[in-house]
Amino acid sequence: MLAAALLFACMGALVKLGAPHFSSGELVFYRSFFGLLVVYAMVRRSRIRLSTFHWRPHLWRGLSGTVAMLLFFHCITTLPLATAITLNYTSSLFLSLLTVLVLKEKFHLPMSMSLTLGFSGVVVLLQPTLAHEQFADGLLGLASGFLAGVALMNVRHLGVLGEPGMRVVFYFNLIATLASAIWILGEPLHPVSLPDLPLLIAIGASATFAQLFMTRAYRTGHTLVVGSLAYATIVFSALFGLLFWHEHLSVEAWLGMALIITSGVLSLKLSPKIQEKT
């Protein structure tokens, strides 16, 4: 999970580097396309069958994840890297909320307090630390977290259905490639030069290996420990933002991020457990 967290932070930094040259839609397309090539090669080598009867949850996971990624990549280009990633990581709060609603569980006081703590962190992170013109981008980042929570809900459902992690990652990259290709047809395309290829391939490879490592961690490790370590992405991103873009976060920003991380860990501990097929 720590390796996945580092790779997700690397992907965010690479997207920020590519933002002056490509639109968010183009970056989503190249990230998904090159990721698809990587995971397809791994599928062929491991001889995992790609046929599935569960196309509907794959489709919902792919579409919600693609829109979440479009919003997330946009926010990376307009907000400090750690802020954009923290807002995207509210997905664990939304996942806990959706899990309770879908499983028809009653809210209990600890869960309610945990979610309240998390969304208080969102308010602290957005209001005092973003300029007025960045507030709308902050809300888009929050929307990316909600849609990422929907995508994670579908990933969890696919795990219950017994779908292998590599098959889940393959179909996500396939759907994201097709959906983003349709999206960028409506906007002017930027030419890809030979020097751009290493950056675009690195975005796809880092994201795909991060997904595979994360899937492996969740399937073999303790959910609470793995979910807690996932927040190391925020720390890595803050370091990258400081080193490469001199992004200094305020005390309020760190406080808001700490509240969101604490709430996310508590939500993982308190949310209803779903038994996956093995």
C-alpha positions in Angstrom: 0.0 0.0 0.0 2.9 2.3 0.7 4.2 1.6 -2.8 0.8 2.3 -4.2 0.6 5.6 -2.3 4.0 6.7 -3.6 3.0 5.8 -7.2 -0.4 7.7 -6.9 1.5 10.7 -5.7 4.0 10.4 -8.6 1.0 10.2 -11.0 -0.4 13.4 -9.6 2.9 15.1 -9.9 3.3 13.9 -13.5 -0.2 15.1 -14.4 0.7 18.5 -13.0 3.8 18.5 -15.1 1.8 17.6 -18.2 -1.0 20.2 -17.6 0.7 23.1 -19.5 0.8 20.9 -22.6 -2.4 18.9 -22.6 -6.0 19.3 -21.4 -7.4 17.3 -18.5 -9.4 15.1 -20.9 -6.3 14.3 -22.9 -4.3 13.4 -19.8 -7.1 11.1 -18.7 -7.1 9.4 -22.2 -3.3 8.9 -22.3 -3.2 7.8 -18.7 -6.0 5.2 -19.4 -4.7 4.1 -22.8 -1.1 3.5 -21.7 -2.4 1.9 -18.6 -4.6 -0.4 -20.7 -1.5 -1.5 -22.7 0.4 -2.3 -19.5 -2.4 -4.3 -17.8 -3.3 -6.1 -21.0 0.3 -7.4 -21.3 0.1 -8.5 -17.7 -3.3 -10.2 -18.3 -1.8 -12.1 -21.3 1.2 -13.2 -19.3 -0.9 -14.4 -16.3 -3.5 -16.1 -18.5 -6.4 -14.5 -16.7 -9.7 -14.7 -18.7 -11.3 -11.4 -19.6 -14.8 -12.7 -20.1 -17.2 -11.8 -17.4 -20.9 -12.0 -16.6 -20.7 -8.9 -14.4 -20.6 -6.2 -17.1 -23.0 -3.8 -15.3 -20.9 -3.2 -12.2 -17.8 -3.0 -14.4 -19.5 -0.3 -16.5 -20.7 1.7 -13.5 -17.2 1.5 -11.9 -15.6 2.6 -15.2 -17.9 5.5 -15.9 -18.0 6.9 -12.3 -14.2 6.4 -12.1 -13.6 8.2 -15.4 -15.7 11.3 -14.5 -14.0 11.3 -11.0 -10.6 11.2 -12.8 -11.5 14.1 -15.1 -12.5 16.3 -12.2 -9.5 15.2 -10.2 -7.0 15.9 -13.0 -8.6 19.3 -13.5 -8.2 20.1 -9.8 -4.5 19.0 -9.9 -3.9 21.7 -12.5 -5.6 24.5 -10.6 -5.0 23.7 -6.9 -2.0 22.8 -4.7 -1.2 19.1 -5.4 -1.8 18.0 -1.7 -5.1 19.9 -1.6 -6.4 18.3 -4.8 -5.4 14.8 -3.6 -6.9 15.3 -0.1 -10.3 16.4 -1.6 -10.2 13.3 -3.9 -9.5 11.1 -0.9 -12.8 12.1 0.7 -13.9 9.1 -1.3 -13.4 7.0 1.9 -16.0 9.2 3.7 -18.5 8.9 0.8 -17.7 5.1 0.6 -18.6 4.7 4.3 -21.8 6.7 3.8 -22.8 4.8 0.7 -22.0 1.5 2.3 -24.3 2.3 5.2 -27.1 3.4 2.9 -26.8 0.5 0.5 -26.6 -2.1 3.3 -29.5 -0.4 5.0 -27.6 -0.2 8.2 -28.6 2.4 10.8 -26.4 5.3 11.5 -24.8 5.0 15.0 -23.2 7.8 17.0 -19.5 6.9 16.4 -20.0 6.7 12.6 -22.0 10.0 12.6 -19.3 11.7 14.5 -16.6 10.3 12.2 -18.4 11.6 9.1 -19.0 15.0 10.7 -15.4 15.2 11.6 -14.4 14.5 8.0 -16.7 17.0 6.4 -15.6 19.6 9.0 -12.1 19.0 7.7 -13.4 19.7 4.2 -14.8 23.0 5.3 -11.6 24.0 7.1 -9.5 23.0 4.0 -11.7 24.8 1.5 -12.8 28.0 3.2 -9.7 29.6 4.8 -7.0 28.2 2.4 -8.4 28.7 -1.1 -8.6 32.0 -2.9 -12.1 33.0 -4.0 -11.5 32.0 -7.6 -10.4 28.6 -6.5 -13.5 27.7 -4.4 -15.4 26.3 -7.4 -12.4 24.1 -8.2 -12.4 22.9 -4.6 -16.1 21.9 -5.0 -15.2 20.0 -8.1 -12.5 18.2 -6.1 -15.1 17.3 -3.6 -17.3 16.0 -6.4 -14.4 13.9 -7.6 -14.2 12.4 -4.1 -17.9 11.5 -4.2 -17.6 9.8 -7.6 -14.5 8.0 -6.5 -16.5 6.7 -3.6 -19.1 5.4 -6.0 -16.4 3.7 -8.0 -14.9 2.1 -4.9 -18.4 0.9 -3.9 -18.5 -0.9 -7.3 -15.0 -2.2 -6.8 -16.1 -3.7 -3.4 -19.2 -5.2 -5.1 -17.0 -6.7 -7.8 -14.8 -8.3 -5.1 -18.0 -9.8 -3.5 -18.8 -11.3 -6.9 -15.3 -12.8 -7.1 -13.9 -10.8 -10.0 -10.0 -10.9 -10.0 -8.3 -7.6 -9.3 -6.5 -7.5 -12.6 -9.7 -8.0 -14.6 -11.3 -5.1 -12.6 -8.3 -2.8 -13.4 -8.4 -3.9 -17.1 -12.0 -3.0 -17.6 -11.6 0.3 -15.8 -8.8 1.3 -18.1 -10.8 0.1 -21.2 -13.9 2.0 -20.3 -11.9 5.1 -19.2 -10.0 5.0 -22.6 -13.2 4.8 -24.6 -15.1 7.4 -22.5 -12.2 9.9 -22.5 -11.7 9.4 -26.2 -15.3 10.4 -26.8 -14.8 13.4 -24.5 -11.8 14.9 -26.2 -13.4 14.6 -29.6 -15.3 17.8 -28.7 -12.1 19.8 -27.9 -9.0 20.9 -29.9 -6.3 18.3 -29.6 -2.7 19.1 -28.7 -0.1 17.3 -30.8 2.1 14.7 -29.1 5.8 15.0 -29.8 8.4 12.4 -29.1 9.7 14.1 -25.9 6.1 14.0 -24.5 5.9 10.2 -24.8 8.0 9.3 -21.6 5.8 11.6 -19.5 2.5 10.2 -20.9 3.7 6.6 -20.6 4.9 7.2 -17.0 1.4 8.6 -16.1 -0.3 5.5 -17.3 2.3 3.1 -15.9 2.4 4.7 -12.4 -1.4 4.8 -12.1 -1.8 1.2 -13.3 0.8 -0.3 -11.0 -0.5 1.8 -8.1 -4.0 0.3 -8.8 -2.6 -3.2 -8.9 -0.6 -2.7 -5.7 -3.6 -1.2 -4.0 -6.0 -4.0 -5.1 -3.4 -6.6 -3.9 -3.1 -4.8 -0.6 -6.8 -4.7 0.0 -7.3 -8.3 -1.0 -4.5 -9.7 1.2 -4.1 -7.2 4.1 -6.1 -5.9 7.0 -8.6 -3.4 5.6 -8.1 -0.8 8.4 -4.3 -0.9 8.1 -4.2 -0.8 4.3 -6.8 2.0 4.2 -4.9 4.0 6.8 -1.6 3.7 4.8 -3.4 4.9 1.7 -3.4 8.4 3.2 0.4 8.4 2.8 -0.3 9.6 -0.7 -1.3 13.0 0.8 2.1 13.3 2.6 4.0 12.3 -0.5 2.0 14.8 -2.6 2.7 17.6 -0.1 6.4 16.8 -0.3 6.3 16.8 -4.2 4.4 20.1 -4.2 6.9 21.7 -1.9 9.9 20.4 -3.8 8.8 21.0 -7.4 6.3 23.9 -7.2 7.2 25.5 -3.8 3.6 25.0 -2.6 3.5 26.0 1.1 0.4 24.9 2.8 -1.1 27.0 5.6 -1.7 25.8 9.2 -5.5 25.7 8.3 -4.8 23.5 5.3 -2.8 21.0 7.4 -5.5 21.0 10.1 -8.2 20.3 7.5 -6.1 17.5 5.9 -5.5 16.0 9.4 -9.3 16.0 10.1 -10.1 14.3 6.8 -7.4 11.7 7.3 -8.5 10.9 10.9 -12.1 10.7 9.8 -11.2 8.4 6.9 -9.4 6.0 9.2 -12.2 6.0 11.7 -14.8 5.5 8.9 -12.9 2.4 7.7 -12.9 1.0 11.2 -16.6 1.7 11.8 -18.2 1.0 8.5 -20.0 -2.3 7.9 -17.8 -5.1 6.6 -18.4 -6.9 3.4 -17.2 -10.5 3.0 -15.4 -11.0 -0.4 -15.3 -14.2 -2.3 -11.8 -15.8 -2.5 
